[in-house]
């Protein structure tokens, strides 16, 4: 009986030890859609994009299945969602608008906005990852962003909320979590593209 208890304790310690915390870097190029829809109206507009430290450094941590212990000894994976999103957003704006200035804060952007410029203030509202109960079903990732659009005097002219969604089948590798999140960010940039087109209407 004592030997059985020792084996059980050792196994539990092994599972706990196998649980880890991982930093999983998202690649901005994989989190960007293959095609972007522009408009002539937007190509004549100048914008200031607010991408401050709070947005760039936003991180999301998810408790995920451990290869050895399943959900008994979960891993924790942290994604650099804000960094990848910010890079994708800068690339999107460079593609859509005549000129893109960047600022670390709304206050700074309002203080130096030129006549006719639009200030774009993005925020990440919510990030989530839903895990399937069994392997080979889909991981579902979601990232929600809110955009506030201001005129050169700092007056709110419009706001939009968009949600990017991505999936990837759960197998035996942590890479699937990265792919699901990059897929969600890619969809988020695609949805952001649609939201920005309203500025040219």
N, C-alpha and C positions, 0 to 999 in steps of 0.2 A: 504493500500500500504506500509506504514511504517513497519507494522508487518511482511509483506512478505519479505521485505528487511532485517529486523533483523534476520528472520529465515534463509535466504540465507547466510548472513554473519556468523551466528553461525555454520551453516553446513560446510562452507568453513574452518572455524577455527578448527572444529572437524576433518576434513580430514587432514589438515596440522599437527595437533597434533598427529594424529594416525600414521603418517609417522615416521619411525625410522631408525636408523643405527644399524646394527647387526654385531657382530663378529661371524663368523661361522667356527668352527674348523673342518678341514678335518682329518679323521682318516687314518693314514698311512697303517694300515692293510687292510682297505677297498679300498685303492688306489694301491693295489699290486695284480698282476695276480695270478690265482690259480696254474699255472705251468710255469716253466722257462726252456728254451732249452739251454743246455750247450754243451761244446766240450772238447775233450782231449787236444787240442792245447791251449785253454784258461786256463785250469787247471794247465798248466806249466808256466804261465805268472804271473809276479808281476806288480802291477800298483800303481800309486799314483792318488787318486781321489781328485780333487780340489773342495771343498764345502765350500766356504768362506761365510762371513756374507751377502754379496749382494745376493747370491743365497738363503741361508737359510731364510733370512728375506723378501724375495719377497712376496708381497701381491697383491691381485687383488680385486678391488671393483666394484660391478655391481649395477646399478639402476634396481630394480625389482618391480613387482606389489605389491601394498599394499592390504591387505585383505579387507579393507573398501573402499578405494578410487581408486582401480585399478591403472591405470597409471596417474591419476590426482594428486595423492599424493604418489609418489613412495617411497619404502623403499630403503635403501642402505645396501648391504651385502658385507662384506669383508671376503675373504678366505685366509688362510695361505698356499697358493699354494707352495711357496718355501720350507717351512718346511716339508710338506708331501712328496713333490717330492724328496728332499734331503734324507730323511729317506728311501724311496723306492729305490733310486739309490744306497745307501750304501748297502742295503740288496741284491740288484741285483748283485753288484760287489763281495760281499762276497760269493755269490753262484757260480759265474762264474770263479773267478780267484784264483790262488794259494795263493796269499797274497795281501792285500789291505792296503796301507798306506793312510792317509788323510792329506790334507793341506788346509790352509786358502787362499792361493794365488798361482798363477802360478810361481811367482818369487821364493817363498819359496820352491815350489815343484822342480823346476829346480835346485836350489842350493843344494838339498840333494838327488837327484835322483841317484840310484845305476845303475851300468852297466846292460843294458837289460830291465830296468823298462820302462813302458809306462805311460806317464802323460795324464790323461783324464780331459779335461776342459769343463764342461757343462755350458750352459747358457740358460735361458728361454727367448725365442725371442718374443713370443706373447701369450696372453691369452685372450679368448673371450667367451662370453655366449650370445647366441641368443634366445630371448624369442618369443614364438608363439603369434599370434594376438588374439587367443581365448584359453580358458582353455581346458584341456584334449588333446591338441596337445603337441608335444614334445619340451622340452627345449633342446638346442644343445650347448654343451660346447666343447671348443678346447684349447689345450695347445701345443705350439710349442717349441721344444728344439733343440739347436745346440750343437754338440759335436766336439771338436777339440782334435786330438790325436797327442802327441809329443813323440819323442824319449828321451832318458836320457840326451841328450845335449840340449834339448829345440827346436829341429827342427820339424816343422810341417810335419807329415807323412800322415795324412788323416783328413777329416772332414765329418760329416754327419748331416743332418737336418731331424728331425722326428716330426710328428704331432699326438697327441693323441686326440681321439674324443669320446664323451660320450653323451648319451641322457637319458631323463627321462620325463615322462608325467607330465604336469603342472596341479596340482589340487589345493587344498586350503591350502596347508601347505608349509612352507619355507624349510622343509626337502628335498623337491624335487630338490632344487637348489644344495644342498650339494651332493645328490646322483649323479646328472648329472656331477658335477665337479670331484667327486671321480672316476666316470666311465671314464672320460677323462684322468685322471692321471693313472688309471690302464692300459688303452690302450697305454699311452705314455711309461710306463715302458715296456710293451710288445714290442712296436716298438723299444725301446732302446736296448732290448735284441737282436733283429735282427741286429741292427747296430753294436753292440759289437762283434757279431759272425764273422764279417768281419776281425777282428784283428787276428783271428786264421787261416785265409786262406792264 
